[in-house]
Amino acid sequence: MADLERRTYIRKELSLDVDLSSPKMTRKYKTINLSMVGLFLEEDIKLPLGTRLRLKIKLPDDSKRVAVAAQVIHRLPGTGIGLKFLEFEGDGKKRLLAFLGEDTRILNG
């Protein structure tokens, strides 16, 4: 994805279930990593950069999935795709922050 210098949030290596929906499909995938601003999915999905999607992320010990609108910002052929979060539904952002922990933000200078 982006260089570390451009990142403002730490990505945590996690394998979580994600339901991905676009106007043409709905499928289940696994994350490779996750931050407060996006995630990387382990499968190379043939979606153009800029494609907007709906995600539902299954957090451990949470019966309600985190729903968020996202956009394809990176493709690594044969490996996966990077998605940037655009807008969380309900308390999804608060729940994701609680799961990832308060130390997820990188302090730049």
Number of C-alpha atoms within 10 A of each C-alpha: 14 9 6 10 8 9 15 15 17 18 20 14 13 14 15 16 17 21 16 19 16 13 8 5 8 13 10 12 17 17 20 20 18 22 21 20 17 19 23 27 22 18 17 14 16 10 14 12 14 13 12 20 21 21 24 19 22 17 17 11 7 10 8 13 18 21 21 21 18 23 19 21 19 18 21 14 11 10 13 18 24 25 26 21 22 14 14 17 11 11 10 18 18 12 16 18 14 10 13 16 11 8 10 15 14 13 10 8 3
